[in-house]
Amino acid sequence: MKRFLVSLMVLGLVVGLMGCGDSSTPEEKAEVEAHWIIERTGEIRTLNDSGRALFTNVLIKDNEVIVTYQLAEESLTEGKNLYRQTFDRDLHGGNDEKIIINVDKEGPVDWNGDLGDHKLVLVDDSIYLLAILKGEGQAAIVKYDDSFNYRTGPIMIGSSDETKERHEDMGFTSDGENLYAQFFSQPDHDDPSTWGAAVYRLNEALEETGSSIIKPESGSFVTGTSVVFVPTDQMGFEEERLQSFSTNRDYGSAERVGIQTFAYDLGLNIINGSTRVIIERELDTYFPVGPSWNETHQLWIVGYTMEIAEGEHGDPKRSQEIGPSFVTIFDKDWREVDTLPLNNGDPAFRVMTQTVDGDIYVVYDEMDRKGSVSNSRARIEHLRILSS
């Protein structure tokens, strides 16, 4: 009961302080709030009937919503097969669960009994998987068709020096012609000024065509990352760009951990003046792993997870209780439109989003950082954007 009450207290506090970190004037806030209404539609859908679900992803192709998730056994270090379900845009369907990666089955990719952290990108009729392979020092990219039939790979990408480049919680996006993989460069673990985004560009043949270490103009780049491609003349930008999201401080920082964003061009150079903190709360915030942007309404959708309680802030060895997750919607000028709690305020992690037209699809799982949840659900929620 105590944990439930703390969760409700945090939820109420966050909802009551949704404008925290937003520098908009009261008049600007009123204008933003009047322009859009964000509504939930239907019930939260649970994807797995049993087991321990984690690492949920969502893709949109035409009128089909494709959701993938892993199911784990007792151990989270092996056996995490990947499953798929498909829905229509109103989330009807979803009764066609299919295993798309069996980590114990022989095939063109040797999964060595497990599939680690991963991201998916849909480009035309192809799906690209960026993943950590068990026993490999680099990350891997595997290409499938849009029905998850194998095409080619794995292509290894990233530094093999795992002490200086971490591949967990990777970012992954495409500009329609190239793929961009983003990892956490940490050459000196004790000096945040050395940390940055290790970015690798690959062409359609999955050949590496460029790489760079990119640092935000302020704050530090920290794992729990994502990157989104934005074309010219979208979201108020005059140039093509790759918009990166991460926490602005490391776990255990003496200052509050928030969510920041910065951008770099397709030549992998920082865009001056693009760095800003977009989410600051009264508790630490983590894991902005799956933001997206809506072309129809020119809105950002950013999911993240908050601490469930104050704890011993500033102590890097403390046992962090990470709990409720949220989605915050911003306009193109980074003014907050709305913030919505996920999973009815219960713990949720690894929030991924996709959006098209007036629809926002949000997926997440309930597996905590320590893997102590015995019956974790993978879930999907459907939000709708309405113009007033």
TORKOL-4160 file (C-alpha; in steps of 0.2 Angstrom, whole numbers, padded with zeros to 4 digits, m for minus):
388
<pt num="1" X="0000" Y="0000" Z="0000"/>
<pt num="2" X="0014" Y="0012" Z="0004"/>
<pt num="3" X="0022" Y="0010" Z="m0013"/>
<pt num="4" X="0005" Y="0013" Z="m0021"/>
<pt num="5" X="0002" Y="0029" Z="m0011"/>
<pt num="6" X="0019" Y="0035" Z="m0016"/>
<pt num="7" X="0016" Y="0032" Z="m0034"/>
<pt num="8" X="m0001" Y="0042" Z="m0033"/>
<pt num="9" X="0008" Y="0056" Z="m0023"/>
<pt num="10" X="0021" Y="0057" Z="m0037"/>
<pt num="11" X="0008" Y="0057" Z="m0051"/>
<pt num="12" X="m0002" Y="0070" Z="m0042"/>
<pt num="13" X="0013" Y="0081" Z="m0040"/>
<pt num="14" X="0019" Y="0080" Z="m0058"/>
<pt num="15" X="0002" Y="0083" Z="m0065"/>
<pt num="16" X="0001" Y="0098" Z="m0054"/>
<pt num="17" X="0017" Y="0105" Z="m0060"/>
<pt num="18" X="0017" Y="0101" Z="m0078"/>
<pt num="19" X="0023" Y="0118" Z="m0083"/>
<pt num="20" X="0039" Y="0116" Z="m0073"/>
<pt num="21" X="0054" Y="0119" Z="m0084"/>
<pt num="22" X="0043" Y="0128" Z="m0097"/>
<pt num="23" X="0047" Y="0147" Z="m0099"/>
<pt num="24" X="0032" Y="0152" Z="m0108"/>
<pt num="25" X="0022" Y="0166" Z="m0102"/>
<pt num="26" X="0004" Y="0164" Z="m0095"/>
<pt num="27" X="m0003" Y="0171" Z="m0111"/>
<pt num="28" X="0008" Y="0159" Z="m0122"/>
<pt num="29" X="0002" Y="0144" Z="m0111"/>
<pt num="30" X="m0016" Y="0149" Z="m0113"/>
<pt num="31" X="m0013" Y="0150" Z="m0132"/>
<pt num="32" X="m0005" Y="0133" Z="m0133"/>
<pt num="33" X="m0018" Y="0125" Z="m0122"/>
<pt num="34" X="m0032" Y="0132" Z="m0133"/>
<pt num="35" X="m0024" Y="0126" Z="m0149"/>
<pt num="36" X="m0023" Y="0108" Z="m0146"/>
<pt num="37" X="m0032" Y="0095" Z="m0136"/>
<pt num="38" X="m0024" Y="0078" Z="m0133"/>
<pt num="39" X="m0037" Y="0064" Z="m0130"/>
<pt num="40" X="m0035" Y="0046" Z="m0125"/>
<pt num="41" X="m0045" Y="0034" Z="m0136"/>
<pt num="42" X="m0050" Y="0016" Z="m0131"/>
<pt num="43" X="m0043" Y="0006" Z="m0117"/>
<pt num="44" X="m0024" Y="0002" Z="m0114"/>
<pt num="45" X="m0020" Y="m0014" Z="m0124"/>
<pt num="46" X="m0009" Y="m0028" Z="m0116"/>
<pt num="47" X="0001" Y="m0037" Z="m0129"/>
<pt num="48" X="0007" Y="m0052" Z="m0119"/>
<pt num="49" X="m0004" Y="m0065" Z="m0111"/>
<pt num="50" X="0009" Y="m0071" Z="m0099"/>
<pt num="51" X="0028" Y="m0070" Z="m0096"/>
<pt num="52" X="0040" Y="m0055" Z="m0093"/>
<pt num="53" X="0039" Y="m0043" Z="m0107"/>
<pt num="54" X="0051" Y="m0029" Z="m0111"/>
<pt num="55" X="0059" Y="m0019" Z="m0125"/>
<pt num="56" X="0043" Y="m0014" Z="m0134"/>
<pt num="57" X="0044" Y="m0005" Z="m0151"/>
<pt num="58" X="0031" Y="0002" Z="m0162"/>
<pt num="59" X="0031" Y="0006" Z="m0181"/>
<pt num="60" X="0017" Y="0013" Z="m0193"/>
<pt num="61" X="0016" Y="0008" Z="m0211"/>
<pt num="62" X="0001" Y="0015" Z="m0221"/>
<pt num="63" X="m0014" Y="0010" Z="m0210"/>
<pt num="64" X="m0005" Y="m0004" Z="m0200"/>
<pt num="65" X="0002" Y="m0002" Z="m0183"/>
<pt num="66" X="0016" Y="m0015" Z="m0180"/>
<pt num="67" X="0021" Y="m0018" Z="m0162"/>
<pt num="68" X="0036" Y="m0029" Z="m0156"/>
<pt num="69" X="0041" Y="m0035" Z="m0139"/>
<pt num="70" X="0052" Y="m0047" Z="m0130"/>
<pt num="71" X="0046" Y="m0061" Z="m0118"/>
<pt num="72" X="0059" Y="m0066" Z="m0105"/>
<pt num="73" X="0061" Y="m0081" Z="m0094"/>
<pt num="74" X="0067" Y="m0080" Z="m0076"/>
<pt num="75" X="0084" Y="m0074" Z="m0082"/>
<pt num="76" X="0085" Y="m0058" Z="m0091"/>
<pt num="77" X="0102" Y="m0063" Z="m0098"/>
<pt num="78" X="0096" Y="m0076" Z="m0111"/>
<pt num="79" X="0081" Y="m0082" Z="m0121"/>
<pt num="80" X="0072" Y="m0065" Z="m0125"/>
<pt num="81" X="0064" Y="m0070" Z="m0141"/>
<pt num="82" X="0056" Y="m0056" Z="m0151"/>
<pt num="83" X="0037" Y="m0056" Z="m0155"/>
<pt num="84" X="0026" Y="m0046" Z="m0166"/>
<pt num="85" X="0008" Y="m0041" Z="m0167"/>
<pt num="86" X="m0001" Y="m0030" Z="m0179"/>
<pt num="87" X="m0016" Y="m0018" Z="m0177"/>
<pt num="88" X="m0026" Y="m0006" Z="m0188"/>
<pt num="89" X="m0025" Y="0013" Z="m0184"/>
<pt num="90" X="m0039" Y="0011" Z="m0171"/>
<pt num="91" X="m0030" Y="m0003" Z="m0163"/>
<pt num="92" X="m0042" Y="m0016" Z="m0168"/>
<pt num="93" X="m0034" Y="m0033" Z="m0171"/>
<pt num="94" X="m0018" Y="m0038" Z="m0162"/>
<pt num="95" X="m0023" Y="m0057" Z="m0161"/>
<pt num="96" X="m0009" Y="m0062" Z="m0173"/>
<pt num="97" X="0006" Y="m0064" Z="m0161"/>
<pt num="98" X="0020" Y="m0071" Z="m0171"/>
<pt num="99" X="0038" Y="m0075" Z="m0165"/>
<pt num="100" X="0050" Y="m0066" Z="m0177"/>
<pt num="101" X="0067" Y="m0069" Z="m0169"/>
<pt num="102" X="0070" Y="m0085" Z="m0160"/>
<pt num="103" X="0086" Y="m0083" Z="m0152"/>
<pt num="104" X="0089" Y="m0102" Z="m0150"/>
<pt num="105" X="0086" Y="m0106" Z="m0169"/>
<pt num="106" X="0099" Y="m0108" Z="m0181"/>
<pt num="107" X="0099" Y="m0096" Z="m0196"/>
<pt num="108" X="0108" Y="m0082" Z="m0205"/>
<pt num="109" X="0110" Y="m0073" Z="m0188"/>
<pt num="110" X="0118" Y="m0082" Z="m0173"/>
<pt num="111" X="0109" Y="m0074" Z="m0159"/>
<pt num="112" X="0119" Y="m0085" Z="m0146"/>
<pt num="113" X="0103" Y="m0087" Z="m0136"/>
<pt num="114" X="0098" Y="m0069" Z="m0133"/>
<pt num="115" X="0093" Y="m0053" Z="m0140"/>
<pt num="116" X="0099" Y="m0037" Z="m0131"/>
<pt num="117" X="0094" Y="m0019" Z="m0132"/>
<pt num="118" X="0087" Y="m0015" Z="m0149"/>
<pt num="119" X="0078" Y="m0002" Z="m0160"/>
<pt num="120" X="0069" Y="m0003" Z="m0176"/>
<pt num="121" X="0067" Y="0009" Z="m0191"/>
<pt num="122" X="0055" Y="0007" Z="m0205"/>
<pt num="123" X="0061" Y="0013" Z="m0222"/>
<pt num="124" X="0049" Y="0011" Z="m0237"/>
<pt num="125" X="0047" Y="m0008" Z="m0237"/>
<pt num="126" X="0061" Y="m0013" Z="m0226"/>
<pt num="127" X="0064" Y="m0014" Z="m0207"/>
<pt num="128" X="0081" Y="m0012" Z="m0200"/>
<pt num="129" X="0085" Y="m0019" Z="m0183"/>
<pt num="130" X="0100" Y="m0011" Z="m0173"/>
<pt num="131" X="0104" Y="m0023" Z="m0158"/>
<pt num="132" X="0116" Y="m0029" Z="m0146"/>
<pt num="133" X="0121" Y="m0047" Z="m0150"/>
<pt num="134" X="0127" Y="m0057" Z="m0135"/>
<pt num="135" X="0146" Y="m0059" Z="m0134"/>
<pt num="136" X="0149" Y="m0046" Z="m0147"/>
<pt num="137" X="0159" Y="m0030" Z="m0144"/>
<pt num="138" X="0150" Y="m0020" Z="m0157"/>
<pt num="139" X="0132" Y="m0017" Z="m0161"/>
<pt num="140" X="0124" Y="m0025" Z="m0176"/>
<pt num="141" X="0111" Y="m0020" Z="m0190"/>
<pt num="142" X="0100" Y="m0033" Z="m0198"/>
<pt num="143" X="0089" Y="m0030" Z="m0213"/>
<pt num="144" X="0071" Y="m0037" Z="m0215"/>
<pt num="145" X="0057" Y="m0034" Z="m0226"/>
<pt num="146" X="0041" Y="m0027" Z="m0219"/>
<pt num="147" X="0035" Y="m0044" Z="m0214"/>
<pt num="148" X="0051" Y="m0048" Z="m0205"/>
<pt num="149" X="0058" Y="m0060" Z="m0217"/>
<pt num="150" X="0077" Y="m0059" Z="m0217"/>
<pt num="151" X="0086" Y="m0050" Z="m0230"/>
<pt num="152" X="0104" Y="m0046" Z="m0225"/>
<pt num="153" X="0116" Y="m0044" Z="m0210"/>
<pt num="154" X="0122" Y="m0043" Z="m0197"/>
<pt num="155" X="0133" Y="m0028" Z="m0201"/>
<pt num="156" X="0143" Y="m0024" Z="m0186"/>
<pt num="157" X="0144" Y="m0005" Z="m0181"/>
<pt num="158" X="0152" Y="0005" Z="m0168"/>
<pt num="159" X="0168" Y="0005" Z="m0158"/>
<pt num="160" X="0174" Y="m0012" Z="m0151"/>
<pt num="161" X="0181" Y="m0004" Z="m0136"/>
<pt num="162" X="0166" Y="m0006" Z="m0124"/>
<pt num="163" X="0175" Y="0003" Z="m0110"/>
<pt num="164" X="0174" Y="0019" Z="m0120"/>
<pt num="165" X="0158" Y="0017" Z="m0130"/>
<pt num="166" X="0142" Y="0010" Z="m0123"/>
<pt num="167" X="0129" Y="0003" Z="m0135"/>
<pt num="168" X="0114" Y="0000" Z="m0124"/>
<pt num="169" X="0099" Y="0012" Z="m0126"/>
<pt num="170" X="0105" Y="0017" Z="m0143"/>
<pt num="171" X="0097" Y="0029" Z="m0155"/>
<pt num="172" X="0092" Y="0024" Z="m0172"/>
<pt num="173" X="0084" Y="0034" Z="m0187"/>
<pt num="174" X="0084" Y="0036" Z="m0206"/>
<pt num="175" X="0083" Y="0051" Z="m0217"/>
<pt num="176" X="0075" Y="0040" Z="m0231"/>
<pt num="177" X="0092" Y="0036" Z="m0239"/>
<pt num="178" X="0104" Y="0034" Z="m0224"/>
<pt num="179" X="0104" Y="0026" Z="m0207"/>
<pt num="180" X="0111" Y="0034" Z="m0192"/>
<pt num="181" X="0116" Y="0024" Z="m0176"/>
<pt num="182" X="0119" Y="0034" Z="m0160"/>
<pt num="183" X="0128" Y="0027" Z="m0145"/>
<pt num="184" X="0135" Y="0034" Z="m0129"/>
<pt num="185" X="0154" Y="0039" Z="m0130"/>
<pt num="186" X="0161" Y="0039" Z="m0113"/>
<pt num="187" X="0180" Y="0040" Z="m0114"/>
<pt num="188" X="0183" Y="0046" Z="m0096"/>
<pt num="189" X="0170" Y="0039" Z="m0085"/>
<pt num="190" X="0174" Y="0052" Z="m0072"/>
<pt num="191" X="0173" Y="0067" Z="m0083"/>
<pt num="192" X="0156" Y="0071" Z="m0090"/>
<pt num="193" X="0164" Y="0085" Z="m0101"/>
<pt num="194" X="0172" Y="0071" Z="m0112"/>
<pt num="195" X="0155" Y="0062" Z="m0115"/>
<pt num="196" X="0146" Y="0063" Z="m0131"/>
<pt num="197" X="0135" Y="0055" Z="m0145"/>
<pt num="198" X="0145" Y="0043" Z="m0155"/>
<pt num="199" X="0136" Y="0044" Z="m0172"/>
<pt num="200" X="0138" Y="0032" Z="m0187"/>
<pt num="201" X="0130" Y="0035" Z="m0204"/>
<pt num="202" X="0127" Y="0020" Z="m0216"/>
<pt num="203" X="0120" Y="0020" Z="m0234"/>
<pt num="204" X="0107" Y="0009" Z="m0241"/>
<pt num="205" X="0120" Y="m0005" Z="m0244"/>
<pt num="206" X="0124" Y="m0004" Z="m0225"/>
<pt num="207" X="0141" Y="0003" Z="m0228"/>
<pt num="208" X="0148" Y="0016" Z="m0216"/>
<pt num="209" X="0150" Y="0033" Z="m0224"/>
<pt num="210" X="0154" Y="0044" Z="m0209"/>
<pt num="211" X="0156" Y="0045" Z="m0190"/>
<pt num="212" X="0158" Y="0058" Z="m0177"/>
<pt num="213" X="0158" Y="0061" Z="m0158"/>
<pt num="214" X="0145" Y="0075" Z="m0155"/>
<pt num="215" X="0143" Y="0084" Z="m0139"/>
<pt num="216" X="0128" Y="0096" Z="m0133"/>
<pt num="217" X="0133" Y="0114" Z="m0131"/>
<pt num="218" X="0129" Y="0113" Z="m0112"/>
<pt num="219" X="0125" Y="0099" Z="m0100"/>
<pt num="220" X="0132" Y="0081" Z="m0103"/>
<pt num="221" X="0126" Y="0068" Z="m0115"/>
<pt num="222" X="0121" Y="0052" Z="m0105"/>
<pt num="223" X="0114" Y="0035" Z="m0110"/>
<pt num="224" X="0095" Y="0033" Z="m0112"/>
<pt num="225" X="0096" Y="0041" Z="m0129"/>
<pt num="226" X="0087" Y="0043" Z="m0145"/>
<pt num="227" X="0088" Y="0053" Z="m0162"/>
<pt num="228" X="0075" Y="0058" Z="m0174"/>
<pt num="229" X="0077" Y="0064" Z="m0192"/>
<pt num="230" X="0068" Y="0081" Z="m0196"/>
<pt num="231" X="0067" Y="0087" Z="m0215"/>
<pt num="232" X="0069" Y="0104" Z="m0221"/>
<pt num="233" X="0055" Y="0116" Z="m0217"/>
<pt num="234" X="0047" Y="0105" Z="m0204"/>
<pt num="235" X="0046" Y="0109" Z="m0185"/>
<pt num="236" X="0052" Y="0127" Z="m0189"/>
<pt num="237" X="0069" Y="0122" Z="m0195"/>
<pt num="238" X="0077" Y="0128" Z="m0211"/>
<pt num="239" X="0089" Y="0114" Z="m0213"/>
<pt num="240" X="0088" Y="0095" Z="m0212"/>
<pt num="241" X="0093" Y="0089" Z="m0195"/>
<pt num="242" X="0095" Y="0075" Z="m0183"/>
<pt num="243" X="0087" Y="0079" Z="m0166"/>
<pt num="244" X="0095" Y="0070" Z="m0152"/>
<pt num="245" X="0087" Y="0067" Z="m0135"/>
<pt num="246" X="0096" Y="0062" Z="m0118"/>
<pt num="247" X="0096" Y="0066" Z="m0100"/>
<pt num="248" X="0107" Y="0081" Z="m0096"/>
<pt num="249" X="0116" Y="0073" Z="m0081"/>
<pt num="250" X="0121" Y="0056" Z="m0075"/>
<pt num="251" X="0113" Y="0046" Z="m0062"/>
<pt num="252" X="0118" Y="0052" Z="m0045"/>
<pt num="253" X="0122" Y="0070" Z="m0050"/>
<pt num="254" X="0120" Y="0082" Z="m0036"/>
<pt num="255" X="0108" Y="0092" Z="m0047"/>
<pt num="256" X="0092" Y="0086" Z="m0054"/>
<pt num="257" X="0092" Y="0075" Z="m0069"/>
<pt num="258" X="0081" Y="0082" Z="m0084"/>
<pt num="259" X="0079" Y="0079" Z="m0102"/>
<pt num="260" X="0088" Y="0089" Z="m0115"/>
<pt num="261" X="0089" Y="0090" Z="m0134"/>
<pt num="262" X="0101" Y="0096" Z="m0147"/>
<pt num="263" X="0103" Y="0094" Z="m0165"/>
<pt num="264" X="0117" Y="0090" Z="m0178"/>
<pt num="265" X="0116" Y="0091" Z="m0197"/>
<pt num="266" X="0118" Y="0076" Z="m0209"/>
<pt num="267" X="0137" Y="0080" Z="m0210"/>
<pt num="268" X="0137" Y="0075" Z="m0192"/>
<pt num="269" X="0141" Y="0093" Z="m0185"/>
<pt num="270" X="0132" Y="0101" Z="m0170"/>
<pt num="271" X="0120" Y="0114" Z="m0175"/>
<pt num="272" X="0124" Y="0130" Z="m0165"/>
<pt num="273" X="0110" Y="0136" Z="m0153"/>
<pt num="274" X="0101" Y="0119" Z="m0154"/>
<pt num="275" X="0104" Y="0113" Z="m0136"/>
<pt num="276" X="0090" Y="0116" Z="m0123"/>
<pt num="277" X="0083" Y="0107" Z="m0108"/>
<pt num="278" X="0065" Y="0103" Z="m0111"/>
<pt num="279" X="0059" Y="0094" Z="m0096"/>
<pt num="280" X="0064" Y="0098" Z="m0078"/>
<pt num="281" X="0054" Y="0091" Z="m0064"/>
<pt num="282" X="0054" Y="0090" Z="m0045"/>
<pt num="283" X="0061" Y="0072" Z="m0046"/>
<pt num="284" X="0074" Y="0065" Z="m0058"/>
<pt num="285" X="0068" Y="0060" Z="m0075"/>
<pt num="286" X="0076" Y="0047" Z="m0086"/>
<pt num="287" X="0075" Y="0036" Z="m0102"/>
<pt num="288" X="0069" Y="0048" Z="m0117"/>
<pt num="289" X="0072" Y="0033" Z="m0128"/>
<pt num="290" X="0058" Y="0035" Z="m0141"/>
<pt num="291" X="0053" Y="0053" Z="m0145"/>
<pt num="292" X="0044" Y="0057" Z="m0162"/>
<pt num="293" X="0037" Y="0072" Z="m0171"/>
<pt num="294" X="0020" Y="0075" Z="m0179"/>
<pt num="295" X="0020" Y="0082" Z="m0196"/>
<pt num="296" X="0001" Y="0087" Z="m0197"/>
<pt num="297" X="0001" Y="0097" Z="m0181"/>
<pt num="298" X="0020" Y="0101" Z="m0180"/>
<pt num="299" X="0021" Y="0094" Z="m0162"/>
<pt num="300" X="0035" Y="0084" Z="m0153"/>
<pt num="301" X="0030" Y="0069" Z="m0142"/>
<pt num="302" X="0043" Y="0064" Z="m0129"/>
<pt num="303" X="0041" Y="0050" Z="m0117"/>
<pt num="304" X="0051" Y="0048" Z="m0101"/>
<pt num="305" X="0051" Y="0040" Z="m0084"/>
<pt num="306" X="0052" Y="0048" Z="m0066"/>
<pt num="307" X="0059" Y="0042" Z="m0050"/>
<pt num="308" X="0045" Y="0036" Z="m0038"/>
<pt num="309" X="0052" Y="0044" Z="m0023"/>
<pt num="310" X="0065" Y="0057" Z="m0017"/>
<pt num="311" X="0077" Y="0044" Z="m0010"/>
<pt num="312" X="0095" Y="0049" Z="m0006"/>
<pt num="313" X="0098" Y="0062" Z="m0020"/>
<pt num="314" X="0116" Y="0064" Z="m0026"/>
<pt num="315" X="0121" Y="0047" Z="m0020"/>
<pt num="316" X="0126" Y="0037" Z="m0036"/>
<pt num="317" X="0126" Y="0020" Z="m0026"/>
<pt num="318" X="0108" Y="0023" Z="m0020"/>
<pt num="319" X="0094" Y="0010" Z="m0025"/>
<pt num="320" X="0084" Y="0020" Z="m0037"/>
<pt num="321" X="0066" Y="0017" Z="m0037"/>
<pt num="322" X="0060" Y="0021" Z="m0055"/>
<pt num="323" X="0042" Y="0022" Z="m0057"/>
<pt num="324" X="0028" Y="0032" Z="m0067"/>
<pt num="325" X="0031" Y="0036" Z="m0085"/>
<pt num="326" X="0024" Y="0051" Z="m0095"/>
<pt num="327" X="0022" Y="0058" Z="m0112"/>
<pt num="328" X="0024" Y="0077" Z="m0114"/>
<pt num="329" X="0019" Y="0085" Z="m0130"/>
<pt num="330" X="0027" Y="0101" Z="m0136"/>
<pt num="331" X="0024" Y="0113" Z="m0150"/>
<pt num="332" X="0038" Y="0117" Z="m0163"/>
<pt num="333" X="0044" Y="0131" Z="m0151"/>
<pt num="334" X="0046" Y="0119" Z="m0137"/>
<pt num="335" X="0031" Y="0126" Z="m0128"/>
<pt num="336" X="0022" Y="0112" Z="m0118"/>
<pt num="337" X="0005" Y="0107" Z="m0124"/>
<pt num="338" X="0001" Y="0093" Z="m0112"/>
<pt num="339" X="0008" Y="0080" Z="m0101"/>
<pt num="340" X="m0001" Y="0063" Z="m0099"/>
<pt num="341" X="0003" Y="0049" Z="m0086"/>
<pt num="342" X="0005" Y="0032" Z="m0094"/>
<pt num="343" X="m0001" Y="0015" Z="m0088"/>
<pt num="344" X="m0014" Y="0023" Z="m0076"/>
<pt num="345" X="0001" Y="0030" Z="m0066"/>
<pt num="346" X="0008" Y="0013" Z="m0062"/>
<pt num="347" X="0027" Y="0009" Z="m0066"/>
<pt num="348" X="0031" Y="0009" Z="m0084"/>
<pt num="349" X="0048" Y="0010" Z="m0093"/>
<pt num="350" X="0056" Y="0012" Z="m0110"/>
<pt num="351" X="0043" Y="0023" Z="m0118"/>
<pt num="352" X="0043" Y="0023" Z="m0137"/>
<pt num="353" X="0031" Y="0033" Z="m0148"/>
<pt num="354" X="0026" Y="0035" Z="m0166"/>
<pt num="355" X="0014" Y="0047" Z="m0173"/>
<pt num="356" X="0005" Y="0051" Z="m0190"/>
<pt num="357" X="m0010" Y="0062" Z="m0195"/>
<pt num="358" X="m0019" Y="0065" Z="m0178"/>
<pt num="359" X="m0014" Y="0049" Z="m0170"/>
<pt num="360" X="0000" Y="0045" Z="m0157"/>
<pt num="361" X="0004" Y="0027" Z="m0152"/>
<pt num="362" X="0014" Y="0025" Z="m0136"/>
<pt num="363" X="0021" Y="0008" Z="m0130"/>
<pt num="364" X="0031" Y="0003" Z="m0115"/>
<pt num="365" X="0034" Y="m0012" Z="m0103"/>
<pt num="366" X="0034" Y="m0014" Z="m0084"/>
<pt num="367" X="0050" Y="m0022" Z="m0082"/>
<pt num="368" X="0061" Y="m0012" Z="m0069"/>
<pt num="369" X="0079" Y="m0009" Z="m0070"/>
<pt num="370" X="0083" Y="m0024" Z="m0058"/>
<pt num="371" X="0072" Y="m0037" Z="m0067"/>
<pt num="372" X="0062" Y="m0040" Z="m0052"/>
<pt num="373" X="0045" Y="m0039" Z="m0060"/>
<pt num="374" X="0038" Y="m0057" Z="m0061"/>
<pt num="375" X="0024" Y="m0053" Z="m0073"/>
<pt num="376" X="0028" Y="m0038" Z="m0084"/>
<pt num="377" X="0016" Y="m0032" Z="m0097"/>
<pt num="378" X="0020" Y="m0024" Z="m0114"/>
<pt num="379" X="0006" Y="m0011" Z="m0117"/>
<pt num="380" X="0001" Y="0001" Z="m0130"/>
<pt num="381" X="m0010" Y="0017" Z="m0128"/>
<pt num="382" X="m0018" Y="0027" Z="m0142"/>
<pt num="383" X="m0019" Y="0046" Z="m0141"/>
<pt num="384" X="m0027" Y="0058" Z="m0153"/>
<pt num="385" X="m0023" Y="0076" Z="m0157"/>
<pt num="386" X="m0038" Y="0087" Z="m0159"/>
<pt num="387" X="m0036" Y="0105" Z="m0165"/>
<pt num="388" X="m0048" Y="0117" Z="m0157"/>
